[in-house]
């Protein structure tokens, strides 16, 4: 069987985990936490980054930092993982779901302004498949209506957006806050893990306090204060040093991993029509001119659900395991009665017609031909 995903080991993960254990500090915010955070800050220029136990935790930190309150509205794409919305629901927000684009599963940027009301506090964009949303459009709206922007860049490590000014910026660095995932299905992984990127100086100090269970302990450890205590809300968002050590071994091999994933993505892009185009009616991923491709996933969008089901059944009979992806959140059992009845036709189309193909470092293409 060709599985949908297989986590890749670079070779130094166990060595670094052993080093972390030998150091006597494995509870978090130690040597490998600092090394991993510094990697992001040095390579991609984030003002400050904080490792978290998951992207979900990073999103929950965003909701806390933005002081989301009951009655606030947050605009979020319906075609995304549940935690993009859940992090803000837990703070009492009302979620206003936006549709996807016709040419890409990401949020339809042209629909956002029509969803803004006096209660809107933030826009959350999801860079689906690591492909950038049109961040110029989003940031212009945010500035016009004085809203915060959170980039859910869970799938978007090492991917970029080129703005109208011609400047190429890493995803996660453009909005006020950005979040990443290191779940085992991501390009760079440590089983479970995440990261918060803080791009607005207003949030720098408080982010660290929330991250440290509502205390100013990080300042104490740096010798900036002579004692620490409970000063704000927060939670236990730090991953252990074991996760951070594993992650750092992956980050050191970022270029090797990315080159291999891009090779696989390009193989798909070159061969899918030859392999299946005569049997099925589908479209392949669209990459806008302003976006780069980090090869997080390769997907096909079929003309109808029946075609998708037939394709999945066919590949599974050949011991290849493709999978469908998100279910529209606006139609979920939890939120459908709160949504208000608006049709989000593109989101529903991707729900019923999109298939993700296996993509991992050690893939063998011989089973496809």
N, C-alpha and C positions, 0 to 999 in steps of 0.2 A: 504493500500500500504506500502510495505517495501521500504523506499527511499534509494537512493544510499548513501546519507550522512545525518547525523544529528549532528550539533554542540553540544558538551557536555559542560555543566556548572558544575563546581566543587562545587559551593556554595558560594564562597567568592568574585566572580567577582563584583557584585553590591556594596558590602561592601567596597572593595578597590577603586572602582570608586568614591563612596561617599567621601572616605578619601582623594582622590586626589582633588576633587572639594573643599572640606573644607580647604585644604592646601593653596588655593589661587594661585596655580601654576598648570595649566593644559595644557600649550603650548608645552611641551616636554623638555627632558633632566632634569627632576625633580627626585623626590624620587623613583618612580616606574621604570623609565627608568634605573636609576642607580642600583636598586635592580635586575632587569631582566638581565642587562649586567653582573653584579657580579655573578649571578647564573651560567651563561655560563662559565665565566672565572674560577670560583672556582670549579665547578663540572667537567668540561672537559678540563681545562688547556689552553684555548685559551690565546694568549698574550694580545689581546685587542678585545673587541666586541663593536659594535655600532648598536643600534636598528634603523630600517628604517621603512618607511610606507609600504614597500612590499619587496619581494625578488627581484622584478624587479629593484627597487631602489638600492638594495645592489649590483646587477650585474652592474648597470650603474656606481656605484661608483668604481667597479673593473675596468671597461673600462677606467675611468678617471685616476685612480691611476696607471694603466699600461701605460698611455700616448699613447693609441691607436690612430693612425693617419691614414688618407686616404692612401690606398695602403698597409697597414699592413694586413697580413692574420691571421685569428684565426680559429683553428680547433675545430669543435663542432659536436656532434652527430646530425644526422638528426631527430632521434626519440626523440624529447623533446618538451617542450612548447616553443612558439615563443619567449618569452622574453629572453631565454638563448642566442639566436642569436641577437635579436633586440638591446640589450644593447650595443653590439659591432658595429653593423651596424650604430647606431646613431653617433658613433665616426668616421665613415668613413671606417671601416674595410671591407675587403672582407672575406666572410665566406667560409671556405672549409669544406664541410659536410662529416662526417665519417659514416660508416655503423654501425649497431648494431652487437652484437655477435649472433651466431646461437642458443646458449643456454640461452640467457638472453637479454632483450631489451637495456641494457647498451652498451656503446661504445665498439667497437671491438679494444682492445688495440693493437693487432698485426697489424692492418692496419694503425696506426697513423704515423709511421715513413715514410711510402711511400707517405704521404701527405705533409710532411715538405719540405718547399722551403726556399731560402734565405729571403723571405718576411715574413715568419711565425714569429709571436711574442708571441703567447700564445696557450695553449691547455686548453679547457674547458671540464671537464668531468661532467657527470650527474649521480648521484648515484640513478638510477631508482628503485622505490619501496623501497627506503632506503637500498638497497643492494650495497655494495661497488664495485667500479671498482677495477681492479688490480693496486693499486697505486704504487707498486714497479716498474712495467713496465713503468708506466707513468712518474714517477719521474726520472728514469734512462734516458729516452729519453729527458726529459726537461733539465737535467744536461748536457747531451751530446751535445745538440743543443742550449744551453743557452736560454731556453724558460721559460716563466712564466706559472704556472698552477693555474687555478681557479677551485675550486670544487663547482659545483651547487649541494648543499646538501638540496635543498628545501624540499625533502621528507625524509630526513635522520637524523632527530634529534634522539639522543640516539642510534645511530648505529655505528658499529666499523669495523675497518680493522686490521687484524693481518699480519704484514709484515714477510718477510723471516728472519728477526732478532728475531722473536718471540714476538715482542712488539705489544700490542693491542692499537690502536690509534682511537680516535673518528673521524668520518667523518667530513670534514670541517676543520680539523686541520693539514692536511698533505701537501696540496698545499700552494702556497704563500698567497692565499686568499680563503675564503669560504663564501658561502651564504646560508641562511635558509629562509623558508617561514612559516608564521603563518596564512595563509589563512584558512577559515573555514573548508576546506576539509582536513587539516593536523592534525596530531596526537595532537599537541599542537597548539591552535589557539586563535586569538583575532579578528576574522572577516577578517581583512586585516592587515598584518604586516610582517616584515622581519628583518633580522639581517646580518650584515657583520662581519665576523671573520678575523682579521688581524694576520697572522702567521709569517710575515717577518718584521723585525724591520725597514726596510727601509721605510715602508709605514705607520708607526704608527702616526707620527705627521701630515702628509698631509691628511690622512684619516679623522681625526677629523676636519680639516679645510674645506675639501670638504663637509663634513656632516653638518657643520655650515655655509652653504651658501657662502663659500669662505672666511670666516672671521676667525680670531683667538679668537673668543668670548669665547670658552671653556677655553682657557688659562686665559682669563680675569676673568671669574667666579671663577676659582681656585686661583686667586690672584697672578698668575705668571707674569702678566704684568699689567701696570696701565691704559691701554686703549686698545681698539681693533679696527680693521679696515679691509678693503678688501685687502686680500693678495694673493688670488689664485682663480681659478675657483671653482664652487661648485653649490649646489642647495639646495632646502628645503627638505631634506631627513628625518628629525626627525618626528616620530609619536607623537601624543598628549599623554599627561599623562593618558588620559582615556583609550586609547588602551594599554598602558604599564601596567596600573593597572589591566586590564582584563587579560593580558598575564601573569602577575606575579602570579595571582590566579591559573592559569593553571599549571605554572611551579612548584608551590608548590605541585601539585598533580600528578607530572610526573610519579612516580612509580605506582600509582593506575591506571592511565589511560593506561600506557604501559602494565601492567599486564593483564588488561581486553582485550586490543586489541590483545595481543599475544594469549590469550585464544580463541578468535574468529578466528584468523588466523589458529590456530592449529585445531579447529573444522572443518573448511573448508578442511584443508589438509587431515584430517582423513576421511571425509565423501563425498567429491565430486565424487570420483569414484563410490561409492555405489549409490549416488543420480542420477548421469547422465552418468556414464561411459558406460553403455550398450546402450545408445541412441546416444551418441556423441563421436567423436574422438578428444581428446584434450590433451594437456600437462599442468602440474602444475608448479608453480614457482620453479626455480633452485636457490639454495643458495650455492655459492662456499665455500670451506672449510675456506678461509681466511676472510669471511664476516659473520656478524651477521644479524639477522632479527629483525627489529624494528616494524614489523606488520603494516607498513603504508598501504599496499594494498594486496589483494589477487586477482590474475588474472588467467585466462585460455587462452591458445593459441589454437585455433581450426585449423583443417587441411585445411580449405578453408573458404572464406567469406560466402558462402551459409550456412555452418554449424553454423557459428557465428550468422547470421541473424535468423536462425531457433531457436537457443538457446535463443536469446534475446526475440523473439516473444513468445516463450513458457513460459519463466519466467514472462514476463509482463502480460500474461494471468492469472498468479497465483498471481498477485499484488506484484511482486518483480521487482525491477528496476535496472538491471545491465546496464553498459554503456561501450562503446568503449573508446579509449583514443586518443593519438596524431595522427595527420596526418603528414606524412613525410614532413619536411620543405623543402627538396630539390625539392619537386614537388609542392610547394605552388605557387599560382598565382604571388606572389611578387618576389619569388627568382628562379623559374624554368629556366628562361632565363639566369640567372647568374651562374647557377650551373655547366654547362659544359658537361652535358649529361651522367655522370658516373651512372651506375646502383648501387643502394644500396638495394639489394634484401631482406636482413633481416629486414631493417627498413620498407620496403613496406609490408613485411609479417606481422609484428606486427600491422601496420596500418590497415590492412584488416582482421586480424584474432584474435586480442587480445580483451578480455572482462574483465572489472573490476567488481567484485562482491561487493555488499553493505558491508561496514565495518565501524561500528561506535559503540560507547561505550554501548548504550542501545539496541542493536540489540536483537530481539527475534527469535530464530532458529525454532520455532514451525511451521512457515509457509513454511519451506524448507522440512519438513518431512511428 
